[in-house]
Amino acid sequence: MTEVRIIGEQLLHMPWQEKPAGTAGPVWRHSDNPVIQRNPAKGIARIFNSAVVPFEGRFVGVFRAETINGRPHLHLGWSDDALSWTIEEERIAFVDEAGKPFQPNYAYDPRLVKVEGTYYIIWCTDFYGAAIGIAKTDDFKTFVRLENPFLPFNRNGVLFPRKINGNFVMLSRPSDSGHTPFGDVFLSESPDLVYWGKHRHVMTKGGQGWWQSVKIGGGPAPIETTEGWLMFYHGVTGTCNGLVYSMGAVILDRDEPSRVKYRSANYVLTPEEWYEERGFVGNVVFPCATLHDAGTGRIAIYYGAADTYVGVAYTTVQEIVDYVKATSEEVADDAEIGIM
């Protein structure tokens, strides 16, 4: 067995629980899930599908907060252990590059990633329909919103944690004006976060299993490993009782990330616990963030549960990569660079 390592920094004080005896599969849940319950702050009914990073010895999160009027906004949260969170009651105040207010009409499903010392927030925003919004901060006090990178309709913007071949790289899932159609993951590059191009197809929905037959979407920022870019993502299937969201895992080529090296045919987490099955939207596991330690290979995955709660799950880079490789299937032309 080849040793697999995370390429990055150590994070010794990240949350962790050892795998319980008898656990099936490469991912296991935090024993005290959900870590964020209903009504977590004044005026906020539910928090889910959110992102966290380490910052100055603590942890900071950008949270999808469903306010009591039903409109989603982004709120900051702070924690010493990345499990118990204090959520700020006021939403994040974005400004444009001239310092003038630049608030989105709504904002949801954020990702949060550090690239070359700057923290970037990517979310689904309103730009004459669902589109991708992006902002940056150095201190989590001032948040400069940039112009939207892509036309509508698009969701699930995921920025890689470093430039590749000199360019920023972002995953996204184009769609139409409805909630779902198209359903594949694409990649785009930019030298400056203003001009985007070199669009590539990355992953196709479907495969042998039905759990990702309707659509797929990028999850947390990919983790760089010695085997390639490890990414958790969500896959969606349709049932007679509605959609079901599960978590999958894929490994992308380090130099050509539009090329899939290995992709597990199986989900690695699916709704089974009460907080995943029952909520505002039942049967949802939606990964949005990870914390990981290069020294131990430990990974903590943060996911939205039933559009109501935040859950945490664990794995190690060795176990998840070995599992993805052992259960890998080639779907359509995913193994190609992505230029048709």
C-alpha positions in Angstrom: 0.0 0.0 0.0 1.4 3.4 -1.0 1.6 6.0 1.7 -0.7 9.0 1.0 0.1 12.3 2.5 -1.7 15.7 2.7 0.4 18.5 1.2 -0.1 21.5 3.4 0.1 22.7 7.0 -0.4 21.1 10.3 -3.5 21.7 12.3 -3.0 19.9 15.6 -6.0 21.4 17.4 -8.6 20.3 14.9 -11.6 18.3 16.0 -11.1 14.5 15.9 -12.7 11.3 17.0 -11.3 7.8 16.3 -13.3 5.5 14.1 -15.8 3.5 16.2 -15.3 -0.3 16.0 -17.6 -1.9 13.5 -18.1 1.2 11.4 -18.7 0.4 7.8 -17.2 2.6 5.1 -14.3 5.2 5.2 -16.2 8.1 6.8 -17.7 8.2 10.3 -19.9 10.8 12.1 -19.1 12.9 15.1 -20.8 11.3 18.1 -22.5 14.6 19.2 -23.9 15.7 15.9 -25.5 18.0 15.0 -22.9 20.6 16.1 -25.2 23.5 15.2 -28.9 23.1 16.2 -32.0 25.1 15.2 -32.4 28.7 16.2 -28.7 29.3 16.9 -28.9 33.1 17.2 -31.4 35.8 17.4 -33.3 36.1 14.1 -31.7 33.0 12.6 -33.9 29.9 12.3 -31.5 27.4 10.7 -27.8 27.2 9.8 -26.5 24.6 7.3 -24.3 24.2 4.2 -21.5 26.3 5.7 -17.7 26.7 5.6 -14.9 27.0 8.3 -11.2 27.6 8.4 -8.5 28.0 11.1 -7.7 31.7 11.8 -5.2 33.1 14.4 -5.4 30.1 16.8 -9.2 29.9 16.6 -11.7 28.9 14.0 -13.9 31.1 11.9 -16.9 30.1 9.8 -19.0 31.7 7.1 -22.5 30.3 7.7 -25.6 30.0 5.5 -28.2 31.5 7.9 -31.8 31.2 7.1 -33.4 34.2 8.7 -36.9 34.1 10.2 -38.3 35.7 7.1 -36.9 32.8 5.0 -34.2 34.7 3.1 -30.7 33.3 3.3 -27.7 35.5 4.2 -24.1 34.9 5.2 -23.1 35.3 8.9 -19.8 34.9 10.7 -19.3 32.5 13.5 -16.4 31.9 15.9 -15.2 28.9 17.8 -12.2 27.7 19.9 -12.7 24.1 19.1 -14.6 24.2 15.8 -17.5 22.4 17.4 -19.2 24.9 19.7 -20.0 28.1 17.7 -21.0 31.6 18.5 -22.9 33.0 15.5 -23.0 36.8 14.9 -26.5 38.1 14.7 -25.7 40.6 12.0 -25.0 39.4 8.5 -21.6 40.0 6.8 -21.4 43.6 5.4 -19.8 43.5 2.0 -18.3 46.5 0.3 -17.0 46.9 -3.3 -13.4 47.7 -4.1 -14.1 51.4 -3.6 -15.4 50.8 -0.1 -19.1 51.3 -0.9 -21.8 48.9 0.3 -22.2 46.0 -2.1 -24.7 43.6 -0.5 -26.1 40.6 -2.3 -29.9 40.2 -2.4 -29.4 36.7 -1.0 -26.5 34.4 -0.4 -26.2 30.7 0.4 -24.0 27.6 0.3 -20.7 29.4 1.0 -17.2 27.9 0.5 -14.2 29.5 2.3 -10.6 29.0 1.2 -7.2 30.6 1.8 -5.1 31.3 -1.3 -1.7 33.0 -0.9 -2.6 34.6 2.4 -6.0 36.0 1.4 -9.3 34.3 2.3 -12.0 34.0 -0.4 -15.7 33.4 0.1 -17.6 31.9 -2.8 -21.4 31.6 -2.6 -24.6 31.3 -4.6 -25.9 34.8 -5.2 -28.6 36.7 -7.2 -27.4 38.0 -10.6 -30.7 38.0 -12.5 -31.0 34.4 -11.4 -28.7 32.1 -9.4 -25.1 32.8 -10.0 -21.7 32.7 -8.2 -20.6 35.5 -5.9 -17.1 36.0 -4.6 -15.5 38.2 -1.9 -12.1 38.5 -0.1 -10.9 39.4 3.3 -7.6 39.4 5.1 -8.9 39.9 8.7 -12.6 38.8 8.8 -13.5 42.4 9.5 -13.6 44.0 6.0 -15.1 42.0 3.2 -14.5 43.2 -0.3 -17.0 41.8 -2.8 -15.7 41.3 -6.3 -17.7 41.3 -9.5 -19.5 38.0 -10.2 -17.1 35.7 -12.1 -19.7 34.0 -14.3 -23.1 34.6 -16.0 -26.2 33.0 -14.6 -27.2 30.3 -14.1 -24.5 28.6 -12.0 -24.0 27.2 -8.5 -21.4 25.4 -6.3 -18.4 27.6 -6.9 -15.3 26.0 -5.4 -11.9 27.7 -5.5 -8.8 25.6 -5.3 -6.5 26.5 -2.4 -3.6 27.4 -4.6 -2.9 28.6 -8.1 -2.3 26.0 -10.8 0.0 26.9 -13.6 -0.1 30.5 -12.4 -3.9 30.8 -12.5 -6.7 30.7 -10.0 -8.9 27.7 -10.6 -12.6 27.4 -9.8 -15.1 24.5 -10.1 -18.7 25.3 -10.8 -22.0 23.6 -11.9 -23.7 25.5 -14.7 -27.5 25.0 -14.9 -30.6 26.6 -16.4 -33.1 28.8 -14.8 -34.6 25.8 -13.0 -33.3 24.3 -9.9 -31.4 21.3 -11.4 -30.8 20.6 -15.1 -27.4 20.0 -16.6 -25.8 18.7 -13.4 -22.1 18.3 -14.4 -19.1 19.9 -12.8 -16.8 22.2 -14.9 -13.6 24.1 -14.2 -12.5 27.6 -15.2 -9.2 29.5 -14.8 -8.4 33.2 -14.2 -5.1 35.1 -13.8 -6.8 37.8 -11.7 -10.3 36.7 -10.5 -11.7 39.2 -13.1 -11.3 37.4 -16.5 -12.2 33.8 -16.6 -11.6 31.2 -19.4 -10.0 27.9 -20.3 -13.3 26.2 -19.3 -13.0 22.5 -18.9 -15.5 19.7 -18.2 -14.5 17.8 -15.1 -17.2 15.3 -14.0 -20.4 13.8 -15.3 -23.4 13.0 -13.3 -24.4 9.3 -13.3 -22.2 6.3 -13.3 -23.3 2.8 -12.3 -25.0 3.9 -9.1 -28.2 5.8 -8.8 -27.1 8.0 -5.9 -25.6 10.7 -8.3 -28.0 10.2 -11.3 -29.7 13.7 -11.2 -26.8 16.1 -10.6 -23.4 16.5 -8.8 -21.7 19.5 -7.4 -18.3 20.4 -5.8 -18.1 20.4 -2.1 -15.2 21.7 0.1 -12.1 23.1 -1.4 -10.0 20.2 -2.8 -7.3 18.9 -0.5 -3.9 18.5 -2.2 -2.4 15.1 -1.6 0.5 13.1 -3.0 -2.1 11.1 -5.0 -3.8 14.2 -6.4 -6.6 16.6 -5.5 -9.0 14.9 -3.1 -12.5 16.4 -3.3 -15.7 15.5 -1.5 -18.8 16.4 -3.5 -22.5 15.9 -3.4 -24.5 13.6 -5.6 -28.3 13.7 -6.0 -30.8 11.1 -6.9 -34.5 11.2 -7.4 -37.0 9.1 -5.6 -40.8 8.8 -5.4 -40.5 11.0 -2.2 -38.2 13.6 -3.7 -34.4 14.2 -4.0 -31.8 12.6 -1.8 -28.3 14.2 -1.4 -25.3 12.0 -0.6 -21.5 12.6 -0.3 -19.0 11.2 -2.7 -15.3 11.4 -3.1 -13.0 11.9 -6.2 -9.3 12.4 -6.9 -8.3 14.8 -9.6 -5.0 15.1 -11.3 -2.7 17.6 -9.5 -1.5 19.3 -12.7 -4.6 18.9 -14.9 -7.5 19.0 -12.4 -10.1 18.7 -15.1 -8.9 15.0 -15.4 -10.4 12.5 -13.0 -7.9 9.9 -11.8 -10.2 8.0 -9.4 -13.9 8.3 -8.6 -15.6 6.1 -6.1 -18.7 4.4 -7.5 -20.2 4.4 -4.0 -21.3 7.3 -1.8 -19.2 7.7 1.4 -22.0 9.2 3.5 -25.8 9.2 2.9 -28.7 10.3 5.0 -29.2 7.8 7.8 -29.4 9.7 11.1 -32.5 11.7 12.2 -30.9 15.1 11.7 -30.0 14.1 8.1 -33.4 12.5 7.2 -35.7 15.0 9.0 -35.7 18.8 8.7 -36.7 21.7 6.5 -35.6 19.6 3.4 -35.3 16.0 4.4 -32.6 13.5 3.2 -29.7 15.8 2.6 -26.0 15.4 3.3 -24.2 18.4 1.7 -20.5 18.8 2.3 -19.1 22.4 2.2 -15.8 22.4 4.2 -13.0 20.4 5.7 -10.3 20.9 8.3 -7.2 18.7 7.8 -3.8 18.1 9.4 -0.9 17.3 7.1 1.0 15.7 10.0 -1.5 13.1 10.9 -3.6 12.9 7.7 -6.8 13.5 9.7 -9.7 15.2 8.0 -12.9 16.6 9.5 -15.7 17.2 7.0 -18.4 19.8 7.7 -21.8 19.2 6.0 -25.3 20.5 6.0 -27.9 18.1 7.2 -31.5 18.2 6.0 -31.2 22.0 5.3 -31.5 22.5 9.0 -28.3 21.5 10.9 -24.5 21.3 10.6 -22.9 17.9 11.1 -19.2 16.8 11.2 -17.7 13.6 9.9 -14.2 12.2 10.0 -11.8 10.2 7.9 -8.1 10.0 7.2 -6.4 10.8 3.9 -5.0 7.2 3.7 -8.4 5.5 4.3 -10.4 7.7 2.0 -7.9 7.6 -0.9 -7.5 3.9 -0.6 -11.3 3.5 -0.6 -11.7 5.8 -3.7 -9.1 3.9 -5.6 -10.5 0.5 -4.6 -14.0 1.4 -5.7 -13.2 3.6 -8.6 -15.2 3.7 -11.8 -14.7 5.6 -15.0 -17.7 7.7 -15.9 -18.1 8.8 -19.5 -15.1 10.9 -20.5 -14.1 12.1 -17.0 -10.6 10.7 -17.4 -9.9 13.1 -20.3 -8.6 16.7 -19.9 -12.1 18.1 -20.6 -11.9 19.7 -24.0 -14.5 18.4 -26.4 
